Structures are given as C-alpha cells and as structure tokens.
Amino acid sequence: MNKVSYKNVHNKFKLNGVYLSKKDCNRVACVFIKEGNESLKSIGNFLLNWFDKSTFLEVQTSGTTGKPKIIRIEKQAMVNSALATGDFFKLQPGNKALLCLSADYIAGKMMLVRALILGLELDTVAVSSFPFQNVSKQYDFVAMVPLQVENSLLQLYLVKKLIIGGATVNSFIKSELKELSIEIFETYGMTETITHIAAKKVNEDNFRTLPNVAVSIDDRNCLVIKAPKISKDIIVTNDIVDLISESEFRWLGRIDNVINSGGIKLFPEQIEEKLQNKIANRFFISAIKDDFLGQKVVLIIESKEADKLEVEVFEGLSKFETPKKIFYVDTFEESASNKINRIKTLKKIKVV
C-alpha cells in the first residue's frame, strides 16, 4: 500500500460544494486571497503554503501559557495526525465537515488537512463566536472551541460528531451537552502535538490516546507524550495528570497554575469548574503570597464594577479552595487566539 503523502489530494475532497484537484486548490487559493473575507484569505494562504515546495509549515503557537512563538511542523506529520483522527473518529470519504476555526492557527489548518487527505466535503463559514448563525445543513464532523459550542447549543442537532478543543469545557456546557443525542468529545492537545493526541466523550473523565500515541509521566507527574509519527522528539508538557495506562489519563490542571496553600495542592481549573455556573462574568482563580499559608486563593473577575458576591457562590468549596480575596479588572488580557492570559492579567492588576 502506498504511503499517503502531503502531496496527495483525495478524489472525494470538496470545498464549499466543489470537487477540487491540487491544481484547482491553487487557483481557488488565489481567488480567496484576492476577493475573500479574512477567513477565506487565511484559507487561501494555507492552501498556497500547503502545496508549495517546502516540506514543512511555520505555525504560530497560541500563547496561552507563554509568549507566542513560530514553530516548524512537517507536512507529513500533519498528514499522519489527520489519518490518526480519521481512524479514531471513524471518518469516511464523503463525510460532510464544517470549518469554523481560523486557518491562521493549527486547529483550523488541520481541519483543512483532514479534508484534503481523508476526502471530506468541507464547508467554510466566517470565523465567529456564533458559527451556526446562518447554517441549516447537517454535518458529520465539526471542531469548535467552548465559546462557539455554548453559543450554538440550539443548533447542535445539525452535528453528528463534535470535537471541542482550545480550552476546558465548563460544567454548564457539559450538563447541556449531555442532553443531546450526538457524539461529543473533548480533546487534549496543543500546537506542538498538531492539535489533539487524545480525546474523551464529554461525560467521561479519562482521555484516550489516538493511534500511535503513548503517554507517561515525569517526576512532576506531568504528561509526557511519545508520538513518533507526529513528532521526532518526546514532548514534555506542564499538564499534571493521573496516569491510568500508556493510552489513558485524567487531566488535573497545569503545573504553572498549581497553588500550594498550607501544604495542600490546589488546582485552579478544578475550583473554576465548581464556580462556573455561579458567576456571570469571565473569571479565573489564582493565588497571592501569604505569610501563614504560603499562598492563598484569590478570585479575578472581569467586571467594571466591584459587585458583591453572595456567600452561596462559594458553597461546595473547601476552606482552602475558598477565595480569600476578590480582584476586579475591566478587561482581561488575552492571547493571540483569544484565550485568557492569566499572567498578563495579574500583572495588569499588580498582584504579581
């Protein structure tokens, strides 16, 4: 069997209802760049870069946990990732997919690669927090970020299989999604792993790895990823996990965010999930120095007014998890991909 190459275009590949060959893709790319909106321009630029003579793409990381940087990713590794996704989610040639993520970033790029390699019929919409605003067609496969999912709950009956990435899914969205009779997965991954290397159903706790991916932990209990078909190097993350096996793990939180309060380790992400349905504005949990505890939990809320929270908001939290102080900030600092930049926001309000 011949190896699937990044130079291939599946004969079932469609873009916005039109079958495209490699030559067609280059022509369409030029039209998108010249005449399209920002989303189409990004797709056009991707297609030109994908079919040029280079064996790699330069991709910008999201900057969620540090300064955004440009990294090189081999095109063949992206193909291998697409094949693994196809196997894991049982995608078939001719399946209909929707691209509602920016092709400037890896998640959007990989939706295009999957379509090209697996032979998907891919439709595109302008990148928006409300991607289903003008959509009435049914799709077999869609990738979205949590905000898009939250704004599309009433339209998700149009989707057969949904994957969610880019941020954790809060308890409110999870409770709503559990009522739907469609397949919904949370994914785990990053730019360096060419999007997801593991996924779990939204009502499950443990992630399962995609084909040809093995996981372990280091001495910090942080996830270590071995995926030779997508990365020549072993990837060491800053994500603390409960390792079940080399193909299964439970995500606990980021080591960068862990709070040590009175000798007890607290994961901000887990506290945030408990508060998710109780605070209307965007917020996050962090810590400040404390002479007695070492660190104490604080709550940062995006609001122009310092509204007093009812004590019931913190019911269900332990005494160590309960915020000892609340800070308000007009607007959160964000990464290039619109994720909350915790460090910059904390510096903005001068608590670090």
C-alpha positions as CSV (number, residue, x, y, z in Angstrom):
1,M,0.0,0.0,0.0
2,N,1.4,3.4,-1.0
3,K,2.1,5.9,1.9
4,V,-0.4,8.8,2.0
5,S,1.7,11.9,1.3
6,Y,1.0,15.6,1.8
7,K,1.3,15.9,-2.0
8,N,-1.9,13.9,-2.3
9,V,-5.5,15.3,-2.7
10,H,-8.2,12.7,-2.1
11,N,-10.6,12.4,-5.1
12,K,-13.6,12.8,-2.8
13,F,-12.3,16.2,-1.4
14,K,-14.8,19.0,-1.8
15,L,-14.5,22.6,-0.7
16,N,-17.7,24.6,-0.4
17,G,-19.5,22.1,-2.6
18,V,-16.9,21.9,-5.4
19,Y,-14.6,19.0,-6.1
20,L,-11.0,20.3,-6.2
21,S,-7.8,18.8,-7.5
22,K,-4.4,20.0,-6.4
23,K,-4.3,22.4,-9.4
24,D,-7.8,23.7,-8.5
25,C,-6.7,24.3,-4.9
26,N,-4.0,26.7,-6.0
27,R,-6.5,28.6,-8.3
28,V,-9.1,28.8,-5.6
29,A,-6.5,30.0,-3.0
30,C,-5.6,32.9,-5.2
31,V,-9.3,33.9,-5.6
32,F,-9.7,33.6,-1.8
33,I,-6.7,35.8,-1.1
34,K,-7.7,38.4,-3.7
35,E,-11.5,38.6,-3.1
36,G,-12.4,36.8,0.1
37,N,-13.1,37.9,3.7
38,E,-10.4,37.5,6.4
39,S,-11.4,33.8,7.0
40,L,-11.1,32.9,3.3
41,K,-7.8,34.8,3.0
42,S,-6.4,32.7,5.8
43,I,-7.6,29.5,4.0
44,G,-6.1,30.7,0.7
45,N,-2.8,31.4,2.3
46,F,-2.8,27.9,3.9
47,L,-3.5,26.2,0.6
48,L,-0.7,28.0,-1.2
49,N,1.7,27.1,1.6
50,W,0.5,23.5,1.7
51,F,1.2,23.0,-2.0
52,D,4.5,24.8,-2.2
53,K,7.8,23.1,-2.4
54,S,8.6,23.2,1.3
55,T,8.2,20.1,3.4
56,F,7.0,22.0,6.5
57,L,4.7,24.8,7.6
58,E,5.5,27.5,10.1
59,V,2.8,27.7,12.7
60,Q,2.2,30.2,15.5
61,T,1.5,28.8,19.0
62,S,-1.5,30.2,20.8
63,G,0.5,31.9,23.6
64,T,-1.8,30.6,26.3
65,T,1.0,29.7,28.7
66,G,3.8,31.8,27.4
67,K,4.9,34.1,24.6
68,P,3.5,33.1,21.2
69,K,6.2,31.6,19.0
70,I,6.6,30.3,15.5
71,I,7.4,26.6,15.2
72,R,8.0,24.4,12.2
73,I,5.8,21.4,11.7
74,E,6.5,18.8,9.0
75,K,3.6,18.4,6.5
76,Q,3.9,14.7,6.6
77,A,3.4,14.8,10.4
78,M,0.2,16.7,9.8
79,V,-0.9,14.1,7.3
80,N,-0.2,11.4,9.9
81,S,-2.2,13.3,12.5
82,A,-5.1,13.6,10.1
83,L,-5.0,9.8,9.4
84,A,-5.0,9.1,13.2
85,T,-8.0,11.4,13.7
86,G,-9.8,9.6,10.8
87,D,-9.2,6.3,12.5
88,F,-10.1,7.4,16.0
89,F,-13.4,9.1,15.0
90,K,-14.2,6.7,12.2
91,L,-14.4,9.4,9.5
92,Q,-15.2,8.3,5.9
93,P,-14.6,9.8,2.5
94,G,-17.6,11.9,1.6
95,N,-18.4,12.8,5.2
96,K,-19.5,16.4,5.5
97,A,-17.5,18.7,7.7
98,L,-17.6,22.4,8.7
99,L,-14.6,24.7,9.2
100,C,-15.5,27.4,11.6
101,L,-12.0,27.9,13.1
102,S,-9.3,30.3,11.8
103,A,-6.9,28.7,9.3
104,D,-4.2,31.0,10.9
105,Y,-3.9,28.5,13.7
106,I,-3.2,24.8,13.9
107,A,-6.8,23.7,14.6
108,G,-8.2,25.4,11.5
109,K,-5.2,24.2,9.4
110,M,-5.8,20.6,10.5
111,M,-9.5,20.7,9.5
112,L,-8.3,21.5,6.0
113,V,-5.6,18.8,6.1
114,R,-8.2,16.2,7.2
115,A,-10.5,17.2,4.4
116,L,-7.7,17.1,1.8
117,I,-6.3,13.7,3.0
118,L,-9.5,11.9,4.1
119,G,-11.7,13.1,1.3
120,L,-14.2,15.1,3.4
121,E,-16.7,17.6,1.9
122,L,-15.7,20.7,3.8
123,D,-17.8,23.8,4.0
124,T,-16.4,27.1,5.4
125,V,-18.0,29.9,7.4
126,A,-16.5,33.2,8.6
127,V,-14.8,32.7,11.9
128,S,-17.3,33.8,14.6
129,S,-18.4,33.1,18.2
130,F,-21.8,32.1,16.5
131,P,-20.7,29.8,13.7
132,F,-24.1,28.3,13.2
133,Q,-25.9,31.6,12.8
134,N,-26.6,31.1,9.1
135,V,-26.2,27.3,8.9
136,S,-29.1,24.9,8.3
137,K,-27.2,21.9,6.8
138,Q,-26.3,18.8,8.7
139,Y,-22.6,17.9,9.2
140,D,-20.9,14.6,10.1
141,F,-17.9,16.2,11.8
142,V,-17.3,19.7,13.3
143,A,-14.5,21.1,15.5
144,M,-15.3,24.0,17.8
145,V,-14.0,25.9,20.8
146,P,-16.1,26.0,24.0
147,L,-17.5,29.5,23.4
148,Q,-18.7,28.6,20.0
149,V,-20.3,25.5,21.4
150,E,-22.1,27.5,24.2
151,N,-23.5,29.9,21.5
152,S,-24.6,27.0,19.3
153,L,-26.5,24.7,21.7
154,L,-29.8,25.1,19.9
155,Q,-28.2,24.2,16.5
156,L,-26.1,21.3,17.5
157,Y,-28.7,18.8,16.4
158,L,-27.2,19.6,12.9
159,V,-23.9,17.9,14.0
160,K,-23.4,14.1,14.2
161,K,-19.9,14.2,15.7
162,L,-18.5,17.2,17.5
163,I,-15.0,17.7,18.9
164,I,-14.2,20.5,21.3
165,G,-10.7,21.9,22.0
166,G,-8.7,25.0,22.8
167,A,-9.9,25.3,26.4
168,T,-11.6,23.2,29.1
169,V,-15.4,22.7,28.8
170,N,-17.2,24.2,31.9
171,S,-19.8,22.3,33.9
172,F,-22.7,24.3,32.5
173,I,-21.9,23.4,28.9
174,K,-21.2,19.8,29.9
175,S,-24.7,19.5,31.5
176,E,-26.3,20.9,28.4
177,L,-24.4,18.7,26.0
178,K,-25.2,15.5,28.0
179,E,-28.8,16.0,27.0
180,L,-28.0,15.9,23.3
181,S,-28.1,12.7,21.3
182,I,-25.0,13.3,19.3
183,E,-21.4,12.2,19.7
184,I,-19.4,14.8,21.6
185,F,-15.7,14.7,22.5
186,E,-13.4,16.9,24.4
187,T,-9.9,16.8,23.0
188,Y,-6.4,17.2,24.5
189,G,-3.5,18.7,22.5
190,M,-1.5,21.7,21.6
191,T,0.2,23.2,18.5
192,E,3.3,21.1,19.2
193,T,1.2,17.9,19.0
194,I,-0.5,19.1,15.8
195,T,-3.8,19.5,17.7
196,H,-5.2,16.6,19.6
197,I,-3.4,13.4,20.6
198,A,-6.2,12.2,22.9
199,A,-9.9,12.6,23.3
200,K,-12.8,11.6,25.7
201,K,-16.5,11.7,25.5
202,V,-17.9,14.7,27.2
203,N,-19.5,12.6,30.0
204,E,-16.3,10.7,30.8
205,D,-13.3,11.6,33.0
206,N,-10.4,9.9,31.2
207,F,-8.7,10.8,27.9
208,R,-7.8,8.0,25.5
209,T,-4.9,8.5,23.1
210,L,-5.1,8.3,19.3
211,P,-3.4,5.6,17.3
212,N,0.4,5.5,17.6
213,V,0.5,7.7,20.7
214,A,1.8,6.6,24.1
215,V,1.8,8.6,27.3
216,S,3.7,8.5,30.6
217,I,4.6,11.0,33.4
218,D,7.7,12.6,34.6
219,D,8.9,13.2,38.2
220,R,6.5,16.2,38.4
221,N,3.5,14.0,37.5
222,C,3.3,15.9,34.2
223,L,2.2,14.3,31.0
224,V,4.9,13.1,28.6
225,I,3.9,12.3,25.0
226,K,5.6,9.9,22.7
227,A,4.1,10.2,19.2
228,P,6.8,9.3,16.6
229,K,4.5,9.8,13.6
230,I,3.9,13.4,14.5
231,S,7.0,14.4,16.4
232,K,10.5,13.2,16.3
233,D,11.0,14.5,19.9
234,I,9.3,13.3,23.0
235,I,7.0,16.1,24.2
236,V,7.1,17.0,27.9
237,T,4.1,19.1,29.0
238,N,3.3,21.1,32.0
239,D,-0.1,19.3,32.5
240,I,-0.4,17.4,35.7
241,V,-2.3,14.1,35.1
242,D,-3.5,11.0,36.8
243,L,-1.9,8.3,34.6
244,I,-4.2,5.3,34.1
245,S,-2.1,3.5,31.4
246,E,0.1,4.4,28.4
247,S,-3.1,5.1,26.5
248,E,-5.3,6.7,29.1
249,F,-5.1,9.6,31.6
250,R,-7.1,12.1,33.6
251,W,-6.2,15.7,33.2
252,L,-5.9,17.6,36.6
253,G,-4.5,21.0,35.7
254,R,-1.4,22.9,34.7
255,I,1.6,22.9,37.0
256,D,2.1,26.6,36.2
257,N,-1.2,27.3,37.9
258,V,-0.9,24.9,40.9
259,I,-1.5,26.7,44.3
260,N,0.2,25.4,47.5
261,S,-1.9,26.7,50.3
262,G,-0.9,25.5,53.8
263,G,0.8,22.4,52.2
264,I,-2.3,21.5,50.2
265,K,-2.0,21.5,46.4
266,L,-5.0,23.1,44.7
267,F,-5.8,23.1,41.0
268,P,-7.3,26.4,39.9
269,E,-9.0,24.7,37.0
270,Q,-11.0,22.4,39.3
271,I,-12.1,25.3,41.6
272,E,-13.1,27.2,38.5
273,E,-15.3,24.3,37.3
274,K,-17.1,24.4,40.7
275,L,-17.8,28.1,40.3
276,Q,-18.6,28.1,36.6
277,N,-22.4,28.3,36.9
278,K,-22.4,30.8,39.8
279,I,-20.5,33.8,38.3
280,A,-21.9,35.6,35.3
281,N,-18.7,37.3,34.2
282,R,-15.5,35.8,33.0
283,F,-13.2,34.9,35.9
284,F,-10.3,32.8,36.9
285,I,-8.6,31.5,40.1
286,S,-5.1,32.4,41.1
287,A,-3.0,33.0,44.2
288,I,-1.1,35.6,46.1
289,K,1.6,35.3,48.7
290,D,0.5,34.7,52.3
291,D,2.8,34.8,55.4
292,F,0.9,32.0,57.1
293,L,-0.3,29.7,54.2
294,G,2.5,30.4,51.7
295,Q,-0.1,31.1,49.1
296,K,-3.8,31.9,49.4
297,V,-6.5,31.6,46.7
298,V,-7.8,34.7,45.0
299,L,-10.6,35.2,42.5
300,I,-10.1,37.5,39.5
301,I,-13.3,38.7,37.8
302,E,-13.7,40.7,34.6
303,S,-16.0,43.5,35.5
304,K,-16.0,47.3,35.6
305,E,-17.9,47.2,38.9
306,A,-17.0,45.5,42.1
307,D,-20.2,43.6,42.7
308,K,-20.5,41.9,46.0
309,L,-20.9,38.1,45.6
310,E,-23.3,36.2,47.7
311,V,-21.8,33.8,50.2
312,E,-23.7,30.9,48.5
313,V,-21.4,31.2,45.5
314,F,-18.7,29.5,47.4
315,E,-20.7,26.6,48.8
316,G,-19.1,23.3,47.8
317,L,-15.6,24.7,48.1
318,S,-13.3,23.6,50.9
319,K,-11.8,26.2,53.2
320,F,-8.5,26.2,51.3
321,E,-10.3,26.4,47.9
322,T,-12.5,29.4,49.0
323,P,-11.0,32.7,47.7
324,K,-9.6,34.9,50.4
325,K,-9.8,38.0,48.2
326,I,-11.5,39.1,45.0
327,F,-10.0,41.4,42.4
328,Y,-11.9,43.1,39.6
329,V,-10.4,44.2,36.3
330,D,-12.1,46.0,33.4
331,T,-10.9,43.6,30.7
332,F,-8.7,40.5,30.8
333,E,-5.5,40.3,28.8
334,E,-5.8,37.7,26.1
335,S,-3.5,35.6,23.9
336,A,-3.4,35.9,20.1
337,S,-6.1,33.2,19.9
338,N,-8.4,35.0,22.4
339,K,-7.6,32.8,25.4
340,I,-7.3,34.5,28.9
341,N,-3.6,35.3,29.6
342,R,-3.5,34.9,33.3
343,I,0.0,36.1,33.9
344,K,-0.5,39.4,32.0
345,T,-3.9,40.0,33.6
346,L,-2.3,39.5,37.1
347,K,0.5,41.9,36.2
348,K,-2.2,44.4,35.0
349,I,-3.8,44.5,38.4
350,K,-0.4,44.3,40.1
351,V,-0.8,41.2,42.2
352,V,2.3,39.5,40.8
